[in-house]
Amino acid sequence: MRLPLGLLMSAALCFCANLDPKQGKANAKAAVAPKAGIAVPGIQIPFAKLKTEATVALPEEAKFLLFAKELHAVAGGQVARVDTKTNKSLEAWNAETALCGGLVNGFGHVWAPACDKKAILKLDPKTGKAKATLEVGAASGRLTAAATKDSVWAITDNKGTLSRIDPAENNVVAEIRIPTDCNELLYAAG
């Protein structure tokens, strides 16, 4: 097997940089904690030792989950809800329409793509009723909407349109072309 000469030289330089010039031994550097984020590694618990804290009865298998102040589980025309502090079931929402691309929490509301209405719904977080119906289109997928610091983003068709929604004005302010096979969005860590 042949390795590129540059790779071998880089490895040799890296090794030599860690040698103590007097003793020819590798220097032991103190671990440096990151400037931001988690400084201490998490505790790993074997899956077999996890215990169930809450059980929620659903009419059928959940299609989508949203973890916010409450757990939301979309199943069979309902959105089951669980208080995450007490693990008690809350009153379920009856979905006004078939939700098709997950749920996202942002700007004091729950946002949900509704493919049969070709719309993004802005739902009241207490009642689940639509406060606004944005008839901009909707694409089915596992999670076709995401909320950033200033916008809600949604895949609004199956042709590769990503729409940026102003959550205060409830309208599309920009459209971006993405690959047509993209069916999932995620916004994380800025």
C-alpha positions in Angstrom: 0.0 0.0 0.0 1.5 3.4 -1.0 0.8 6.5 1.1 1.4 10.0 -0.4 4.7 11.4 0.7 3.1 14.6 2.0 0.9 12.5 4.4 4.0 10.6 5.8 5.9 13.9 6.2 3.0 15.5 8.0 2.7 12.6 10.4 6.5 12.7 11.1 6.4 16.5 11.7 3.5 16.1 14.1 5.3 13.4 16.0 8.5 15.3 16.2 6.7 18.5 17.4 5.6 16.6 20.5 9.1 15.4 21.5 11.0 16.9 24.4 14.3 18.0 22.8 16.3 17.1 25.9 14.9 13.6 26.6 13.5 12.5 23.2 10.2 11.6 24.9 6.7 12.7 23.9 5.4 15.7 25.8 2.2 15.1 27.9 0.0 18.1 27.2 -2.8 19.1 29.7 -6.3 18.6 28.4 -7.8 21.9 27.3 -11.5 22.5 27.8 -13.4 24.0 24.9 -14.1 27.8 25.1 -17.8 27.2 24.4 -20.1 24.2 24.6 -19.9 21.3 26.9 -16.7 21.1 28.9 -17.3 17.8 30.7 -18.1 14.7 28.6 -21.6 13.3 29.2 -22.5 10.3 31.2 -23.1 7.3 29.1 -25.8 4.9 30.4 -26.2 1.6 28.7 -29.6 1.4 26.8 -30.6 -1.7 28.8 -30.4 0.2 32.1 -32.8 3.0 30.9 -36.2 3.0 32.7 -39.5 4.2 31.2 -40.7 7.4 32.9 -43.9 7.9 30.9 -46.1 6.0 28.5 -48.4 7.7 26.1 -51.3 5.9 24.4 -51.5 6.8 20.7 -54.2 5.8 18.2 -51.4 4.6 15.9 -47.6 4.8 15.5 -46.3 8.4 15.8 -45.3 9.9 12.5 -43.5 12.9 13.9 -42.2 14.0 17.3 -41.5 17.5 18.6 -39.7 18.1 21.9 -40.3 21.6 23.3 -41.9 22.6 26.6 -44.2 19.7 25.9 -43.7 16.5 23.9 -45.9 16.5 20.8 -46.5 13.2 18.9 -48.4 13.3 15.6 -50.4 10.1 15.2 -53.7 9.3 13.5 -55.1 12.8 13.0 -54.2 13.8 16.6 -51.3 15.5 18.2 -50.8 13.8 21.6 -49.1 16.0 24.2 -47.1 15.2 27.3 -45.9 17.7 30.0 -42.1 17.0 30.0 -41.8 18.1 33.7 -44.5 15.9 35.2 -44.7 13.2 32.4 -48.5 13.6 32.5 -50.6 13.4 29.4 -52.2 16.7 28.3 -55.3 17.1 26.2 -54.6 16.0 22.6 -55.1 18.3 19.7 -57.3 17.2 16.9 -55.5 18.0 13.8 -57.6 20.2 11.5 -55.8 18.7 8.5 -53.2 16.0 7.7 -49.8 17.1 8.9 -47.1 15.9 6.5 -43.7 17.2 7.4 -43.2 17.2 11.1 -43.6 20.0 13.6 -41.2 22.8 14.6 -41.3 25.1 17.6 -40.5 28.8 17.0 -41.6 32.4 17.8 -44.2 31.3 20.3 -46.0 28.9 17.9 -45.8 25.4 16.5 -45.4 25.4 12.8 -46.6 22.4 10.7 -46.7 21.6 7.0 -50.1 20.5 5.7 -49.8 18.9 2.3 -53.5 18.5 1.6 -53.9 22.3 2.1 -50.5 23.1 0.4 -49.8 25.3 3.4 -47.7 25.9 6.4 -49.8 26.2 9.6 -48.9 28.5 12.5 -50.5 26.7 15.4 -51.4 28.1 18.8 -49.2 26.2 21.3 -52.1 25.8 23.8 -55.0 24.8 21.6 -53.4 23.5 18.4 -55.8 25.7 16.4 -54.3 27.5 13.3 -53.6 31.1 14.0 -52.5 31.6 10.4 -52.5 29.4 7.3 -49.7 30.3 4.9 -50.8 29.0 1.5 -47.2 28.8 0.2 -47.1 25.0 -0.5 -45.8 22.1 1.6 -43.7 19.1 0.9 -44.0 15.8 2.7 -40.9 14.4 4.4 -39.6 13.6 7.9 -39.0 17.2 8.9 -39.6 19.8 6.2 -39.7 22.9 8.4 -37.1 24.5 10.7 -36.9 27.7 12.8 -33.8 29.9 13.0 -33.2 33.0 15.1 -35.3 35.2 12.7 -37.2 33.0 10.3 -39.1 29.8 9.7 -37.8 27.8 6.8 -39.9 25.2 4.9 -39.6 23.0 1.8 -42.7 24.1 0.0 -42.8 21.8 -3.0 -41.3 18.6 -4.4 -39.4 20.5 -7.0 -36.7 21.9 -4.6 -38.1 25.1 -3.3 -36.9 26.2 0.2 -39.0 29.1 1.4 -37.9 31.6 4.1 -40.9 32.8 6.1 -41.2 36.0 8.2 -42.9 34.7 11.3 -44.3 38.1 12.3 -45.7 39.0 8.9 -46.6 35.4 7.9 -45.3 35.6 4.4 -42.5 34.3 2.3 -39.6 36.7 2.0 -37.2 34.6 -0.1 -37.0 31.3 -2.0 -33.9 29.2 -2.6 -33.5 26.2 -5.0 -32.3 23.0 -3.3 -31.9 19.5 -4.6 -35.3 17.9 -5.4 -34.5 14.8 -3.3 -34.0 17.0 -0.1 -36.9 16.2 2.3 -35.4 17.1 5.7 -34.3 20.3 7.3 -32.3 20.9 10.5 -31.1 24.1 12.2 -28.8 23.5 15.1 -26.1 25.4 17.1 -26.4 28.6 15.2 
